[in-house]
Amino acid sequence: MRKFIVTVNGKKYDVEVEEVKDIVREKKSAEETVVKNEAKASANSTQVEVKNEVKDGAPINAPMPGTILDVKVSQGQTVKKGDVLLILEAMKMENEITSPYDGTVISINVSKGASVNTGDVLLYVK
């Protein structure tokens, strides 16, 4: 952080500016560390366990980034087209994520309070 005094229309303002190039270097360094750790983990074990791996069923993806406020279904529950599966808060609005078709919930990949990005798999319906 660097501090500056900026004068605008005769008024003085104290301003703190963060240097972006340091953040980019830190991010690259963190990404390199993750890649190195993943390589070590795969070298140390022959089998990697994947949480909620589903080979059968259709994913229900997050339409926008946000926070999961509530999960309205449970694994194994039968749902019909239009049933509310969960509530996603985005930009201070509550959005109902509904089932696009009839089926059974076979896996739930998120929990209440989780942050999600656009395209993240929320759950699978078969």
Long-range contacts (C-beta under 8 A, 24 or more apart in sequence): 51-109, 52-107, 52-108, 52-109, 52-124, 54-106, 54-107, 54-124, 56-106, 56-126, 57-103, 57-106, 57-107, 57-124, 57-125, 57-126, 58-101, 58-103, 58-124, 58-125, 58-126, 59-121, 59-122, 59-123, 59-124, 60-85, 60-97, 60-99, 60-100, 60-121, 60-122, 60-123, 60-124, 60-125, 61-118, 61-119, 61-120, 61-121, 61-122, 62-88, 62-97, 62-116, 62-117, 62-118, 62-119, 62-120, 62-121, 62-122, 63-88, 63-95, 63-97, 63-118, 64-88, 64-90, 64-95, 64-118, 65-90, 65-115, 65-116, 65-117, 65-118, 66-90, 66-91, 66-95, 66-115, 66-116, 67-113, 67-114, 67-115, 67-116, 68-110, 68-111, 68-112, 68-113, 68-114, 68-115, 68-116, 68-122, 69-94, 69-112, 70-112, 71-108, 71-110, 71-111, 71-112, 73-105, 73-108, 73-123, 74-105, 74-108, 75-105, 75-106, 75-107, 75-108, 76-104, 76-105, 76-106, 77-104, 77-105, 78-102, 78-103, 78-104, 78-105, 79-103, 79-104, 79-105, 79-125, 85-122, 85-123, 85-125, 86-110, 86-122, 86-123, 88-116, 97-122, 99-125, 101-125
